[in-house]
Each structure stands twice: as C-alpha cells, then as structure tokens.
Amino acid sequence: MKIIADENIPFVEQVFGRLGAVRLVSGRSMQAEMLVDADVLLVRSITRVDESLLEGSKVGFVGTATIGMDHIDRDYLAKRGIAFTSAAGSNANSVVEYVITSILVLAERFGWELEGKTLGIIGVGNIGGRLEKKIAALGMVPLPNDPPLQRATGDKRFVSLDEAMGADFVTCHVPLTREGEDATYHLIDEGNLGKLKDGTVLLNSSRGPVTDNRALLEHFDGPLVLDVWENEPDIAMVLLEKTQLATPHIAGYSFDGKVNGTAILYEKLCAYLGIDAALDVQSLMPAPPVGQIDIATDGLSDQQILTRAMLGIYDIKADDERMRAIIGQKAEDRPGYFDGLRKQYPVRREAHNTKVVLRPYRESAAERLSALGFVI
C-alpha cells in the first residue's frame, strides 16, 4: 500500500509505515501526478482535495489531520466512493488554550479585570463548547451562539448573534461554509461589526474568511487577535499591523493536538482496512519541555497567577513577535515565511502536562488552574 502524507503530520512515518510505504510531501506542493498510484492520502488544511487532485488516481481513503474540512470536496469523494475521515476534536483544547492565553495577555497589557466580563462565543462545537466551560476559570460569563445547535437541541442557554456580538470579548469558532441559512463566509462583516461595543476585543481562530478582512480594516477599531487570515499565506500587511496579537494559523498547533490528529487518522485507516490499531500513538509522545511551574503567589491576584501559568507553557508573545517579522520580508518572500513559521513551529504542550506549585498555596487560584487543566 502506498501512502502520500503531508510532511507536517507528526510521527507519520513511524505510525503509517507499519501499514505501507509512506512518501512525505509539502502540503502546498501536492500535485495530481504524485497520487496516480497512491492508495491513501493524508493531508492538513493547506491542501485542497478535490477532483483536480484525485481524478485518475486510485486513492481509496482520504484523511485530514484537522478538525476543519472546508479544504475537502466531500461531495466529490462520496461520488467516487472514496472513504474520508477528519480528526474531529483533535486540537480543540489547543485552540481553547490559545484563546484563554490571548485574553489573559491583553488583560495584562491593558490592566483589565476579567471577573464578570462577557465572552461571546460564535460556534459552540468541539472548541466553543470546551471554551464555554473553561472560561469560568477566568471569572468570565459565556454568551454562546450556535443557531444550528440551538435548533437541534432547543437549549435555552444559547443567545442570538446580536447578543453575542454585544459582549466584552467575541471569539469565532465556526466551520467555514458558503451556502445555506447558517453560512459563515464573511459572517463577521460590516453589519455585524457595527453591533460591537466600543472597545470590544475580537478574536478569530477559526478560518480567515469567517471575518471580512476588508471590513475589519475599514470598520473595526478595537483590540484584534487574528490567527487566521484571508488569502493565506499571502496575507495583508496592513491588517497585521492593526492587530494586538497576530499568529500564523497555529492556534491548534499544540503538539498534543497534532499527535491526537495522527492517532485518529491511524485508527480510522486501520478500521477501513479491517485490522487492529496495534500501535498506541500517544506512547510516542516525549516528555513535556515544562513539567513544573513554581509561582510565588504573594502580591499576585488569581488572574495574574493564571497569566503566569499559561505563559509558562505557551509564549504567545513570541509567536506574535515572529509573525510580525514578516513585515520586514520582501513581498514575494512573505508567503514562504508564513508557511515556514507553521512548518518550523516550536513544540508547545497543553496544560495537562504541567504541574503548578503555588507558594504559598492558595485554594482559589488552585481551583481555577485545575479548571484550565493544570495539575496542582
């Protein structure tokens, strides 16, 4: 069996080499001629999988090591009878920790007290649902908005988009869809931006086109956090300069999340082949780079303690600094620089890998840190 795989899927050779011959390819460089005699295709979000890529190939199984599927023409796969799977939920916690860290960093920068602040969560699936639960650790009040889920469940906790847009912070966690009553393409447009209060923080770590980037430039003046952009990797420098925090589509790039994606694809491919998934992919994980964080709590608020803990495992400020260096690149080199930041992304582990020691111990802070996933 021949397997073509994105080179940025961790442990892909070690894991899938047990099942067949693996050829690693740059995700943006995949071409139809590479797949003519391939049986399996494993991708990430930067590879468009459709008729132009697969026609004439004998690929029978496609897997994306991501939760997003807007890069996959699922109708075409179904028509061809090609099995498909995504890594749903694999990096959800990674994105949640990205959003929480962003909020804490901005609060520290501007001197905000987060207790009682509202967070509009647009999309309450794997990511938004986890964020809704964890944000209580910051003392914030979630305002969840998800019309399809609200219709399906009748849950009265959901609020209208207008109410969610009226929050102190608004964060987007929807898939990118272009058709239907719940289409999310340019969901955050000029009209919806006009519903924001002065000073509202807007975060997007879903897909770039969920926010109308031109509308952001012309009609939004508040604090802006962007991990995703229209026209990646050739993004607008003028929009980058307008952000408070900017990153190169890496919110879900914790090592844990990426390895979860590998594990899910391995298990699904084994099921497709009718064989047992004999390898525990998680056993390949190395020890975390930060196993313990000691925090002297005297003189610190709980919010400051949370900020130190989150920055101890994820230095989002360094991500932002590396991203902004793109401005100094030649225009023709910027797309490659953007992709390079993703390809060479440093190992980042999630909170559950790290123990926090509070000296002296403070129960209120310990409860909040535990809710974020840390071992206390």
Summary of the structure (lengths in Angstrom):
residues: 376
radius of gyration: 21.0
end to end distance: 46.3
largest distance: 66.4
contacts: 1248
relative contact order: 0.12
helix: 42%
strand: 16%
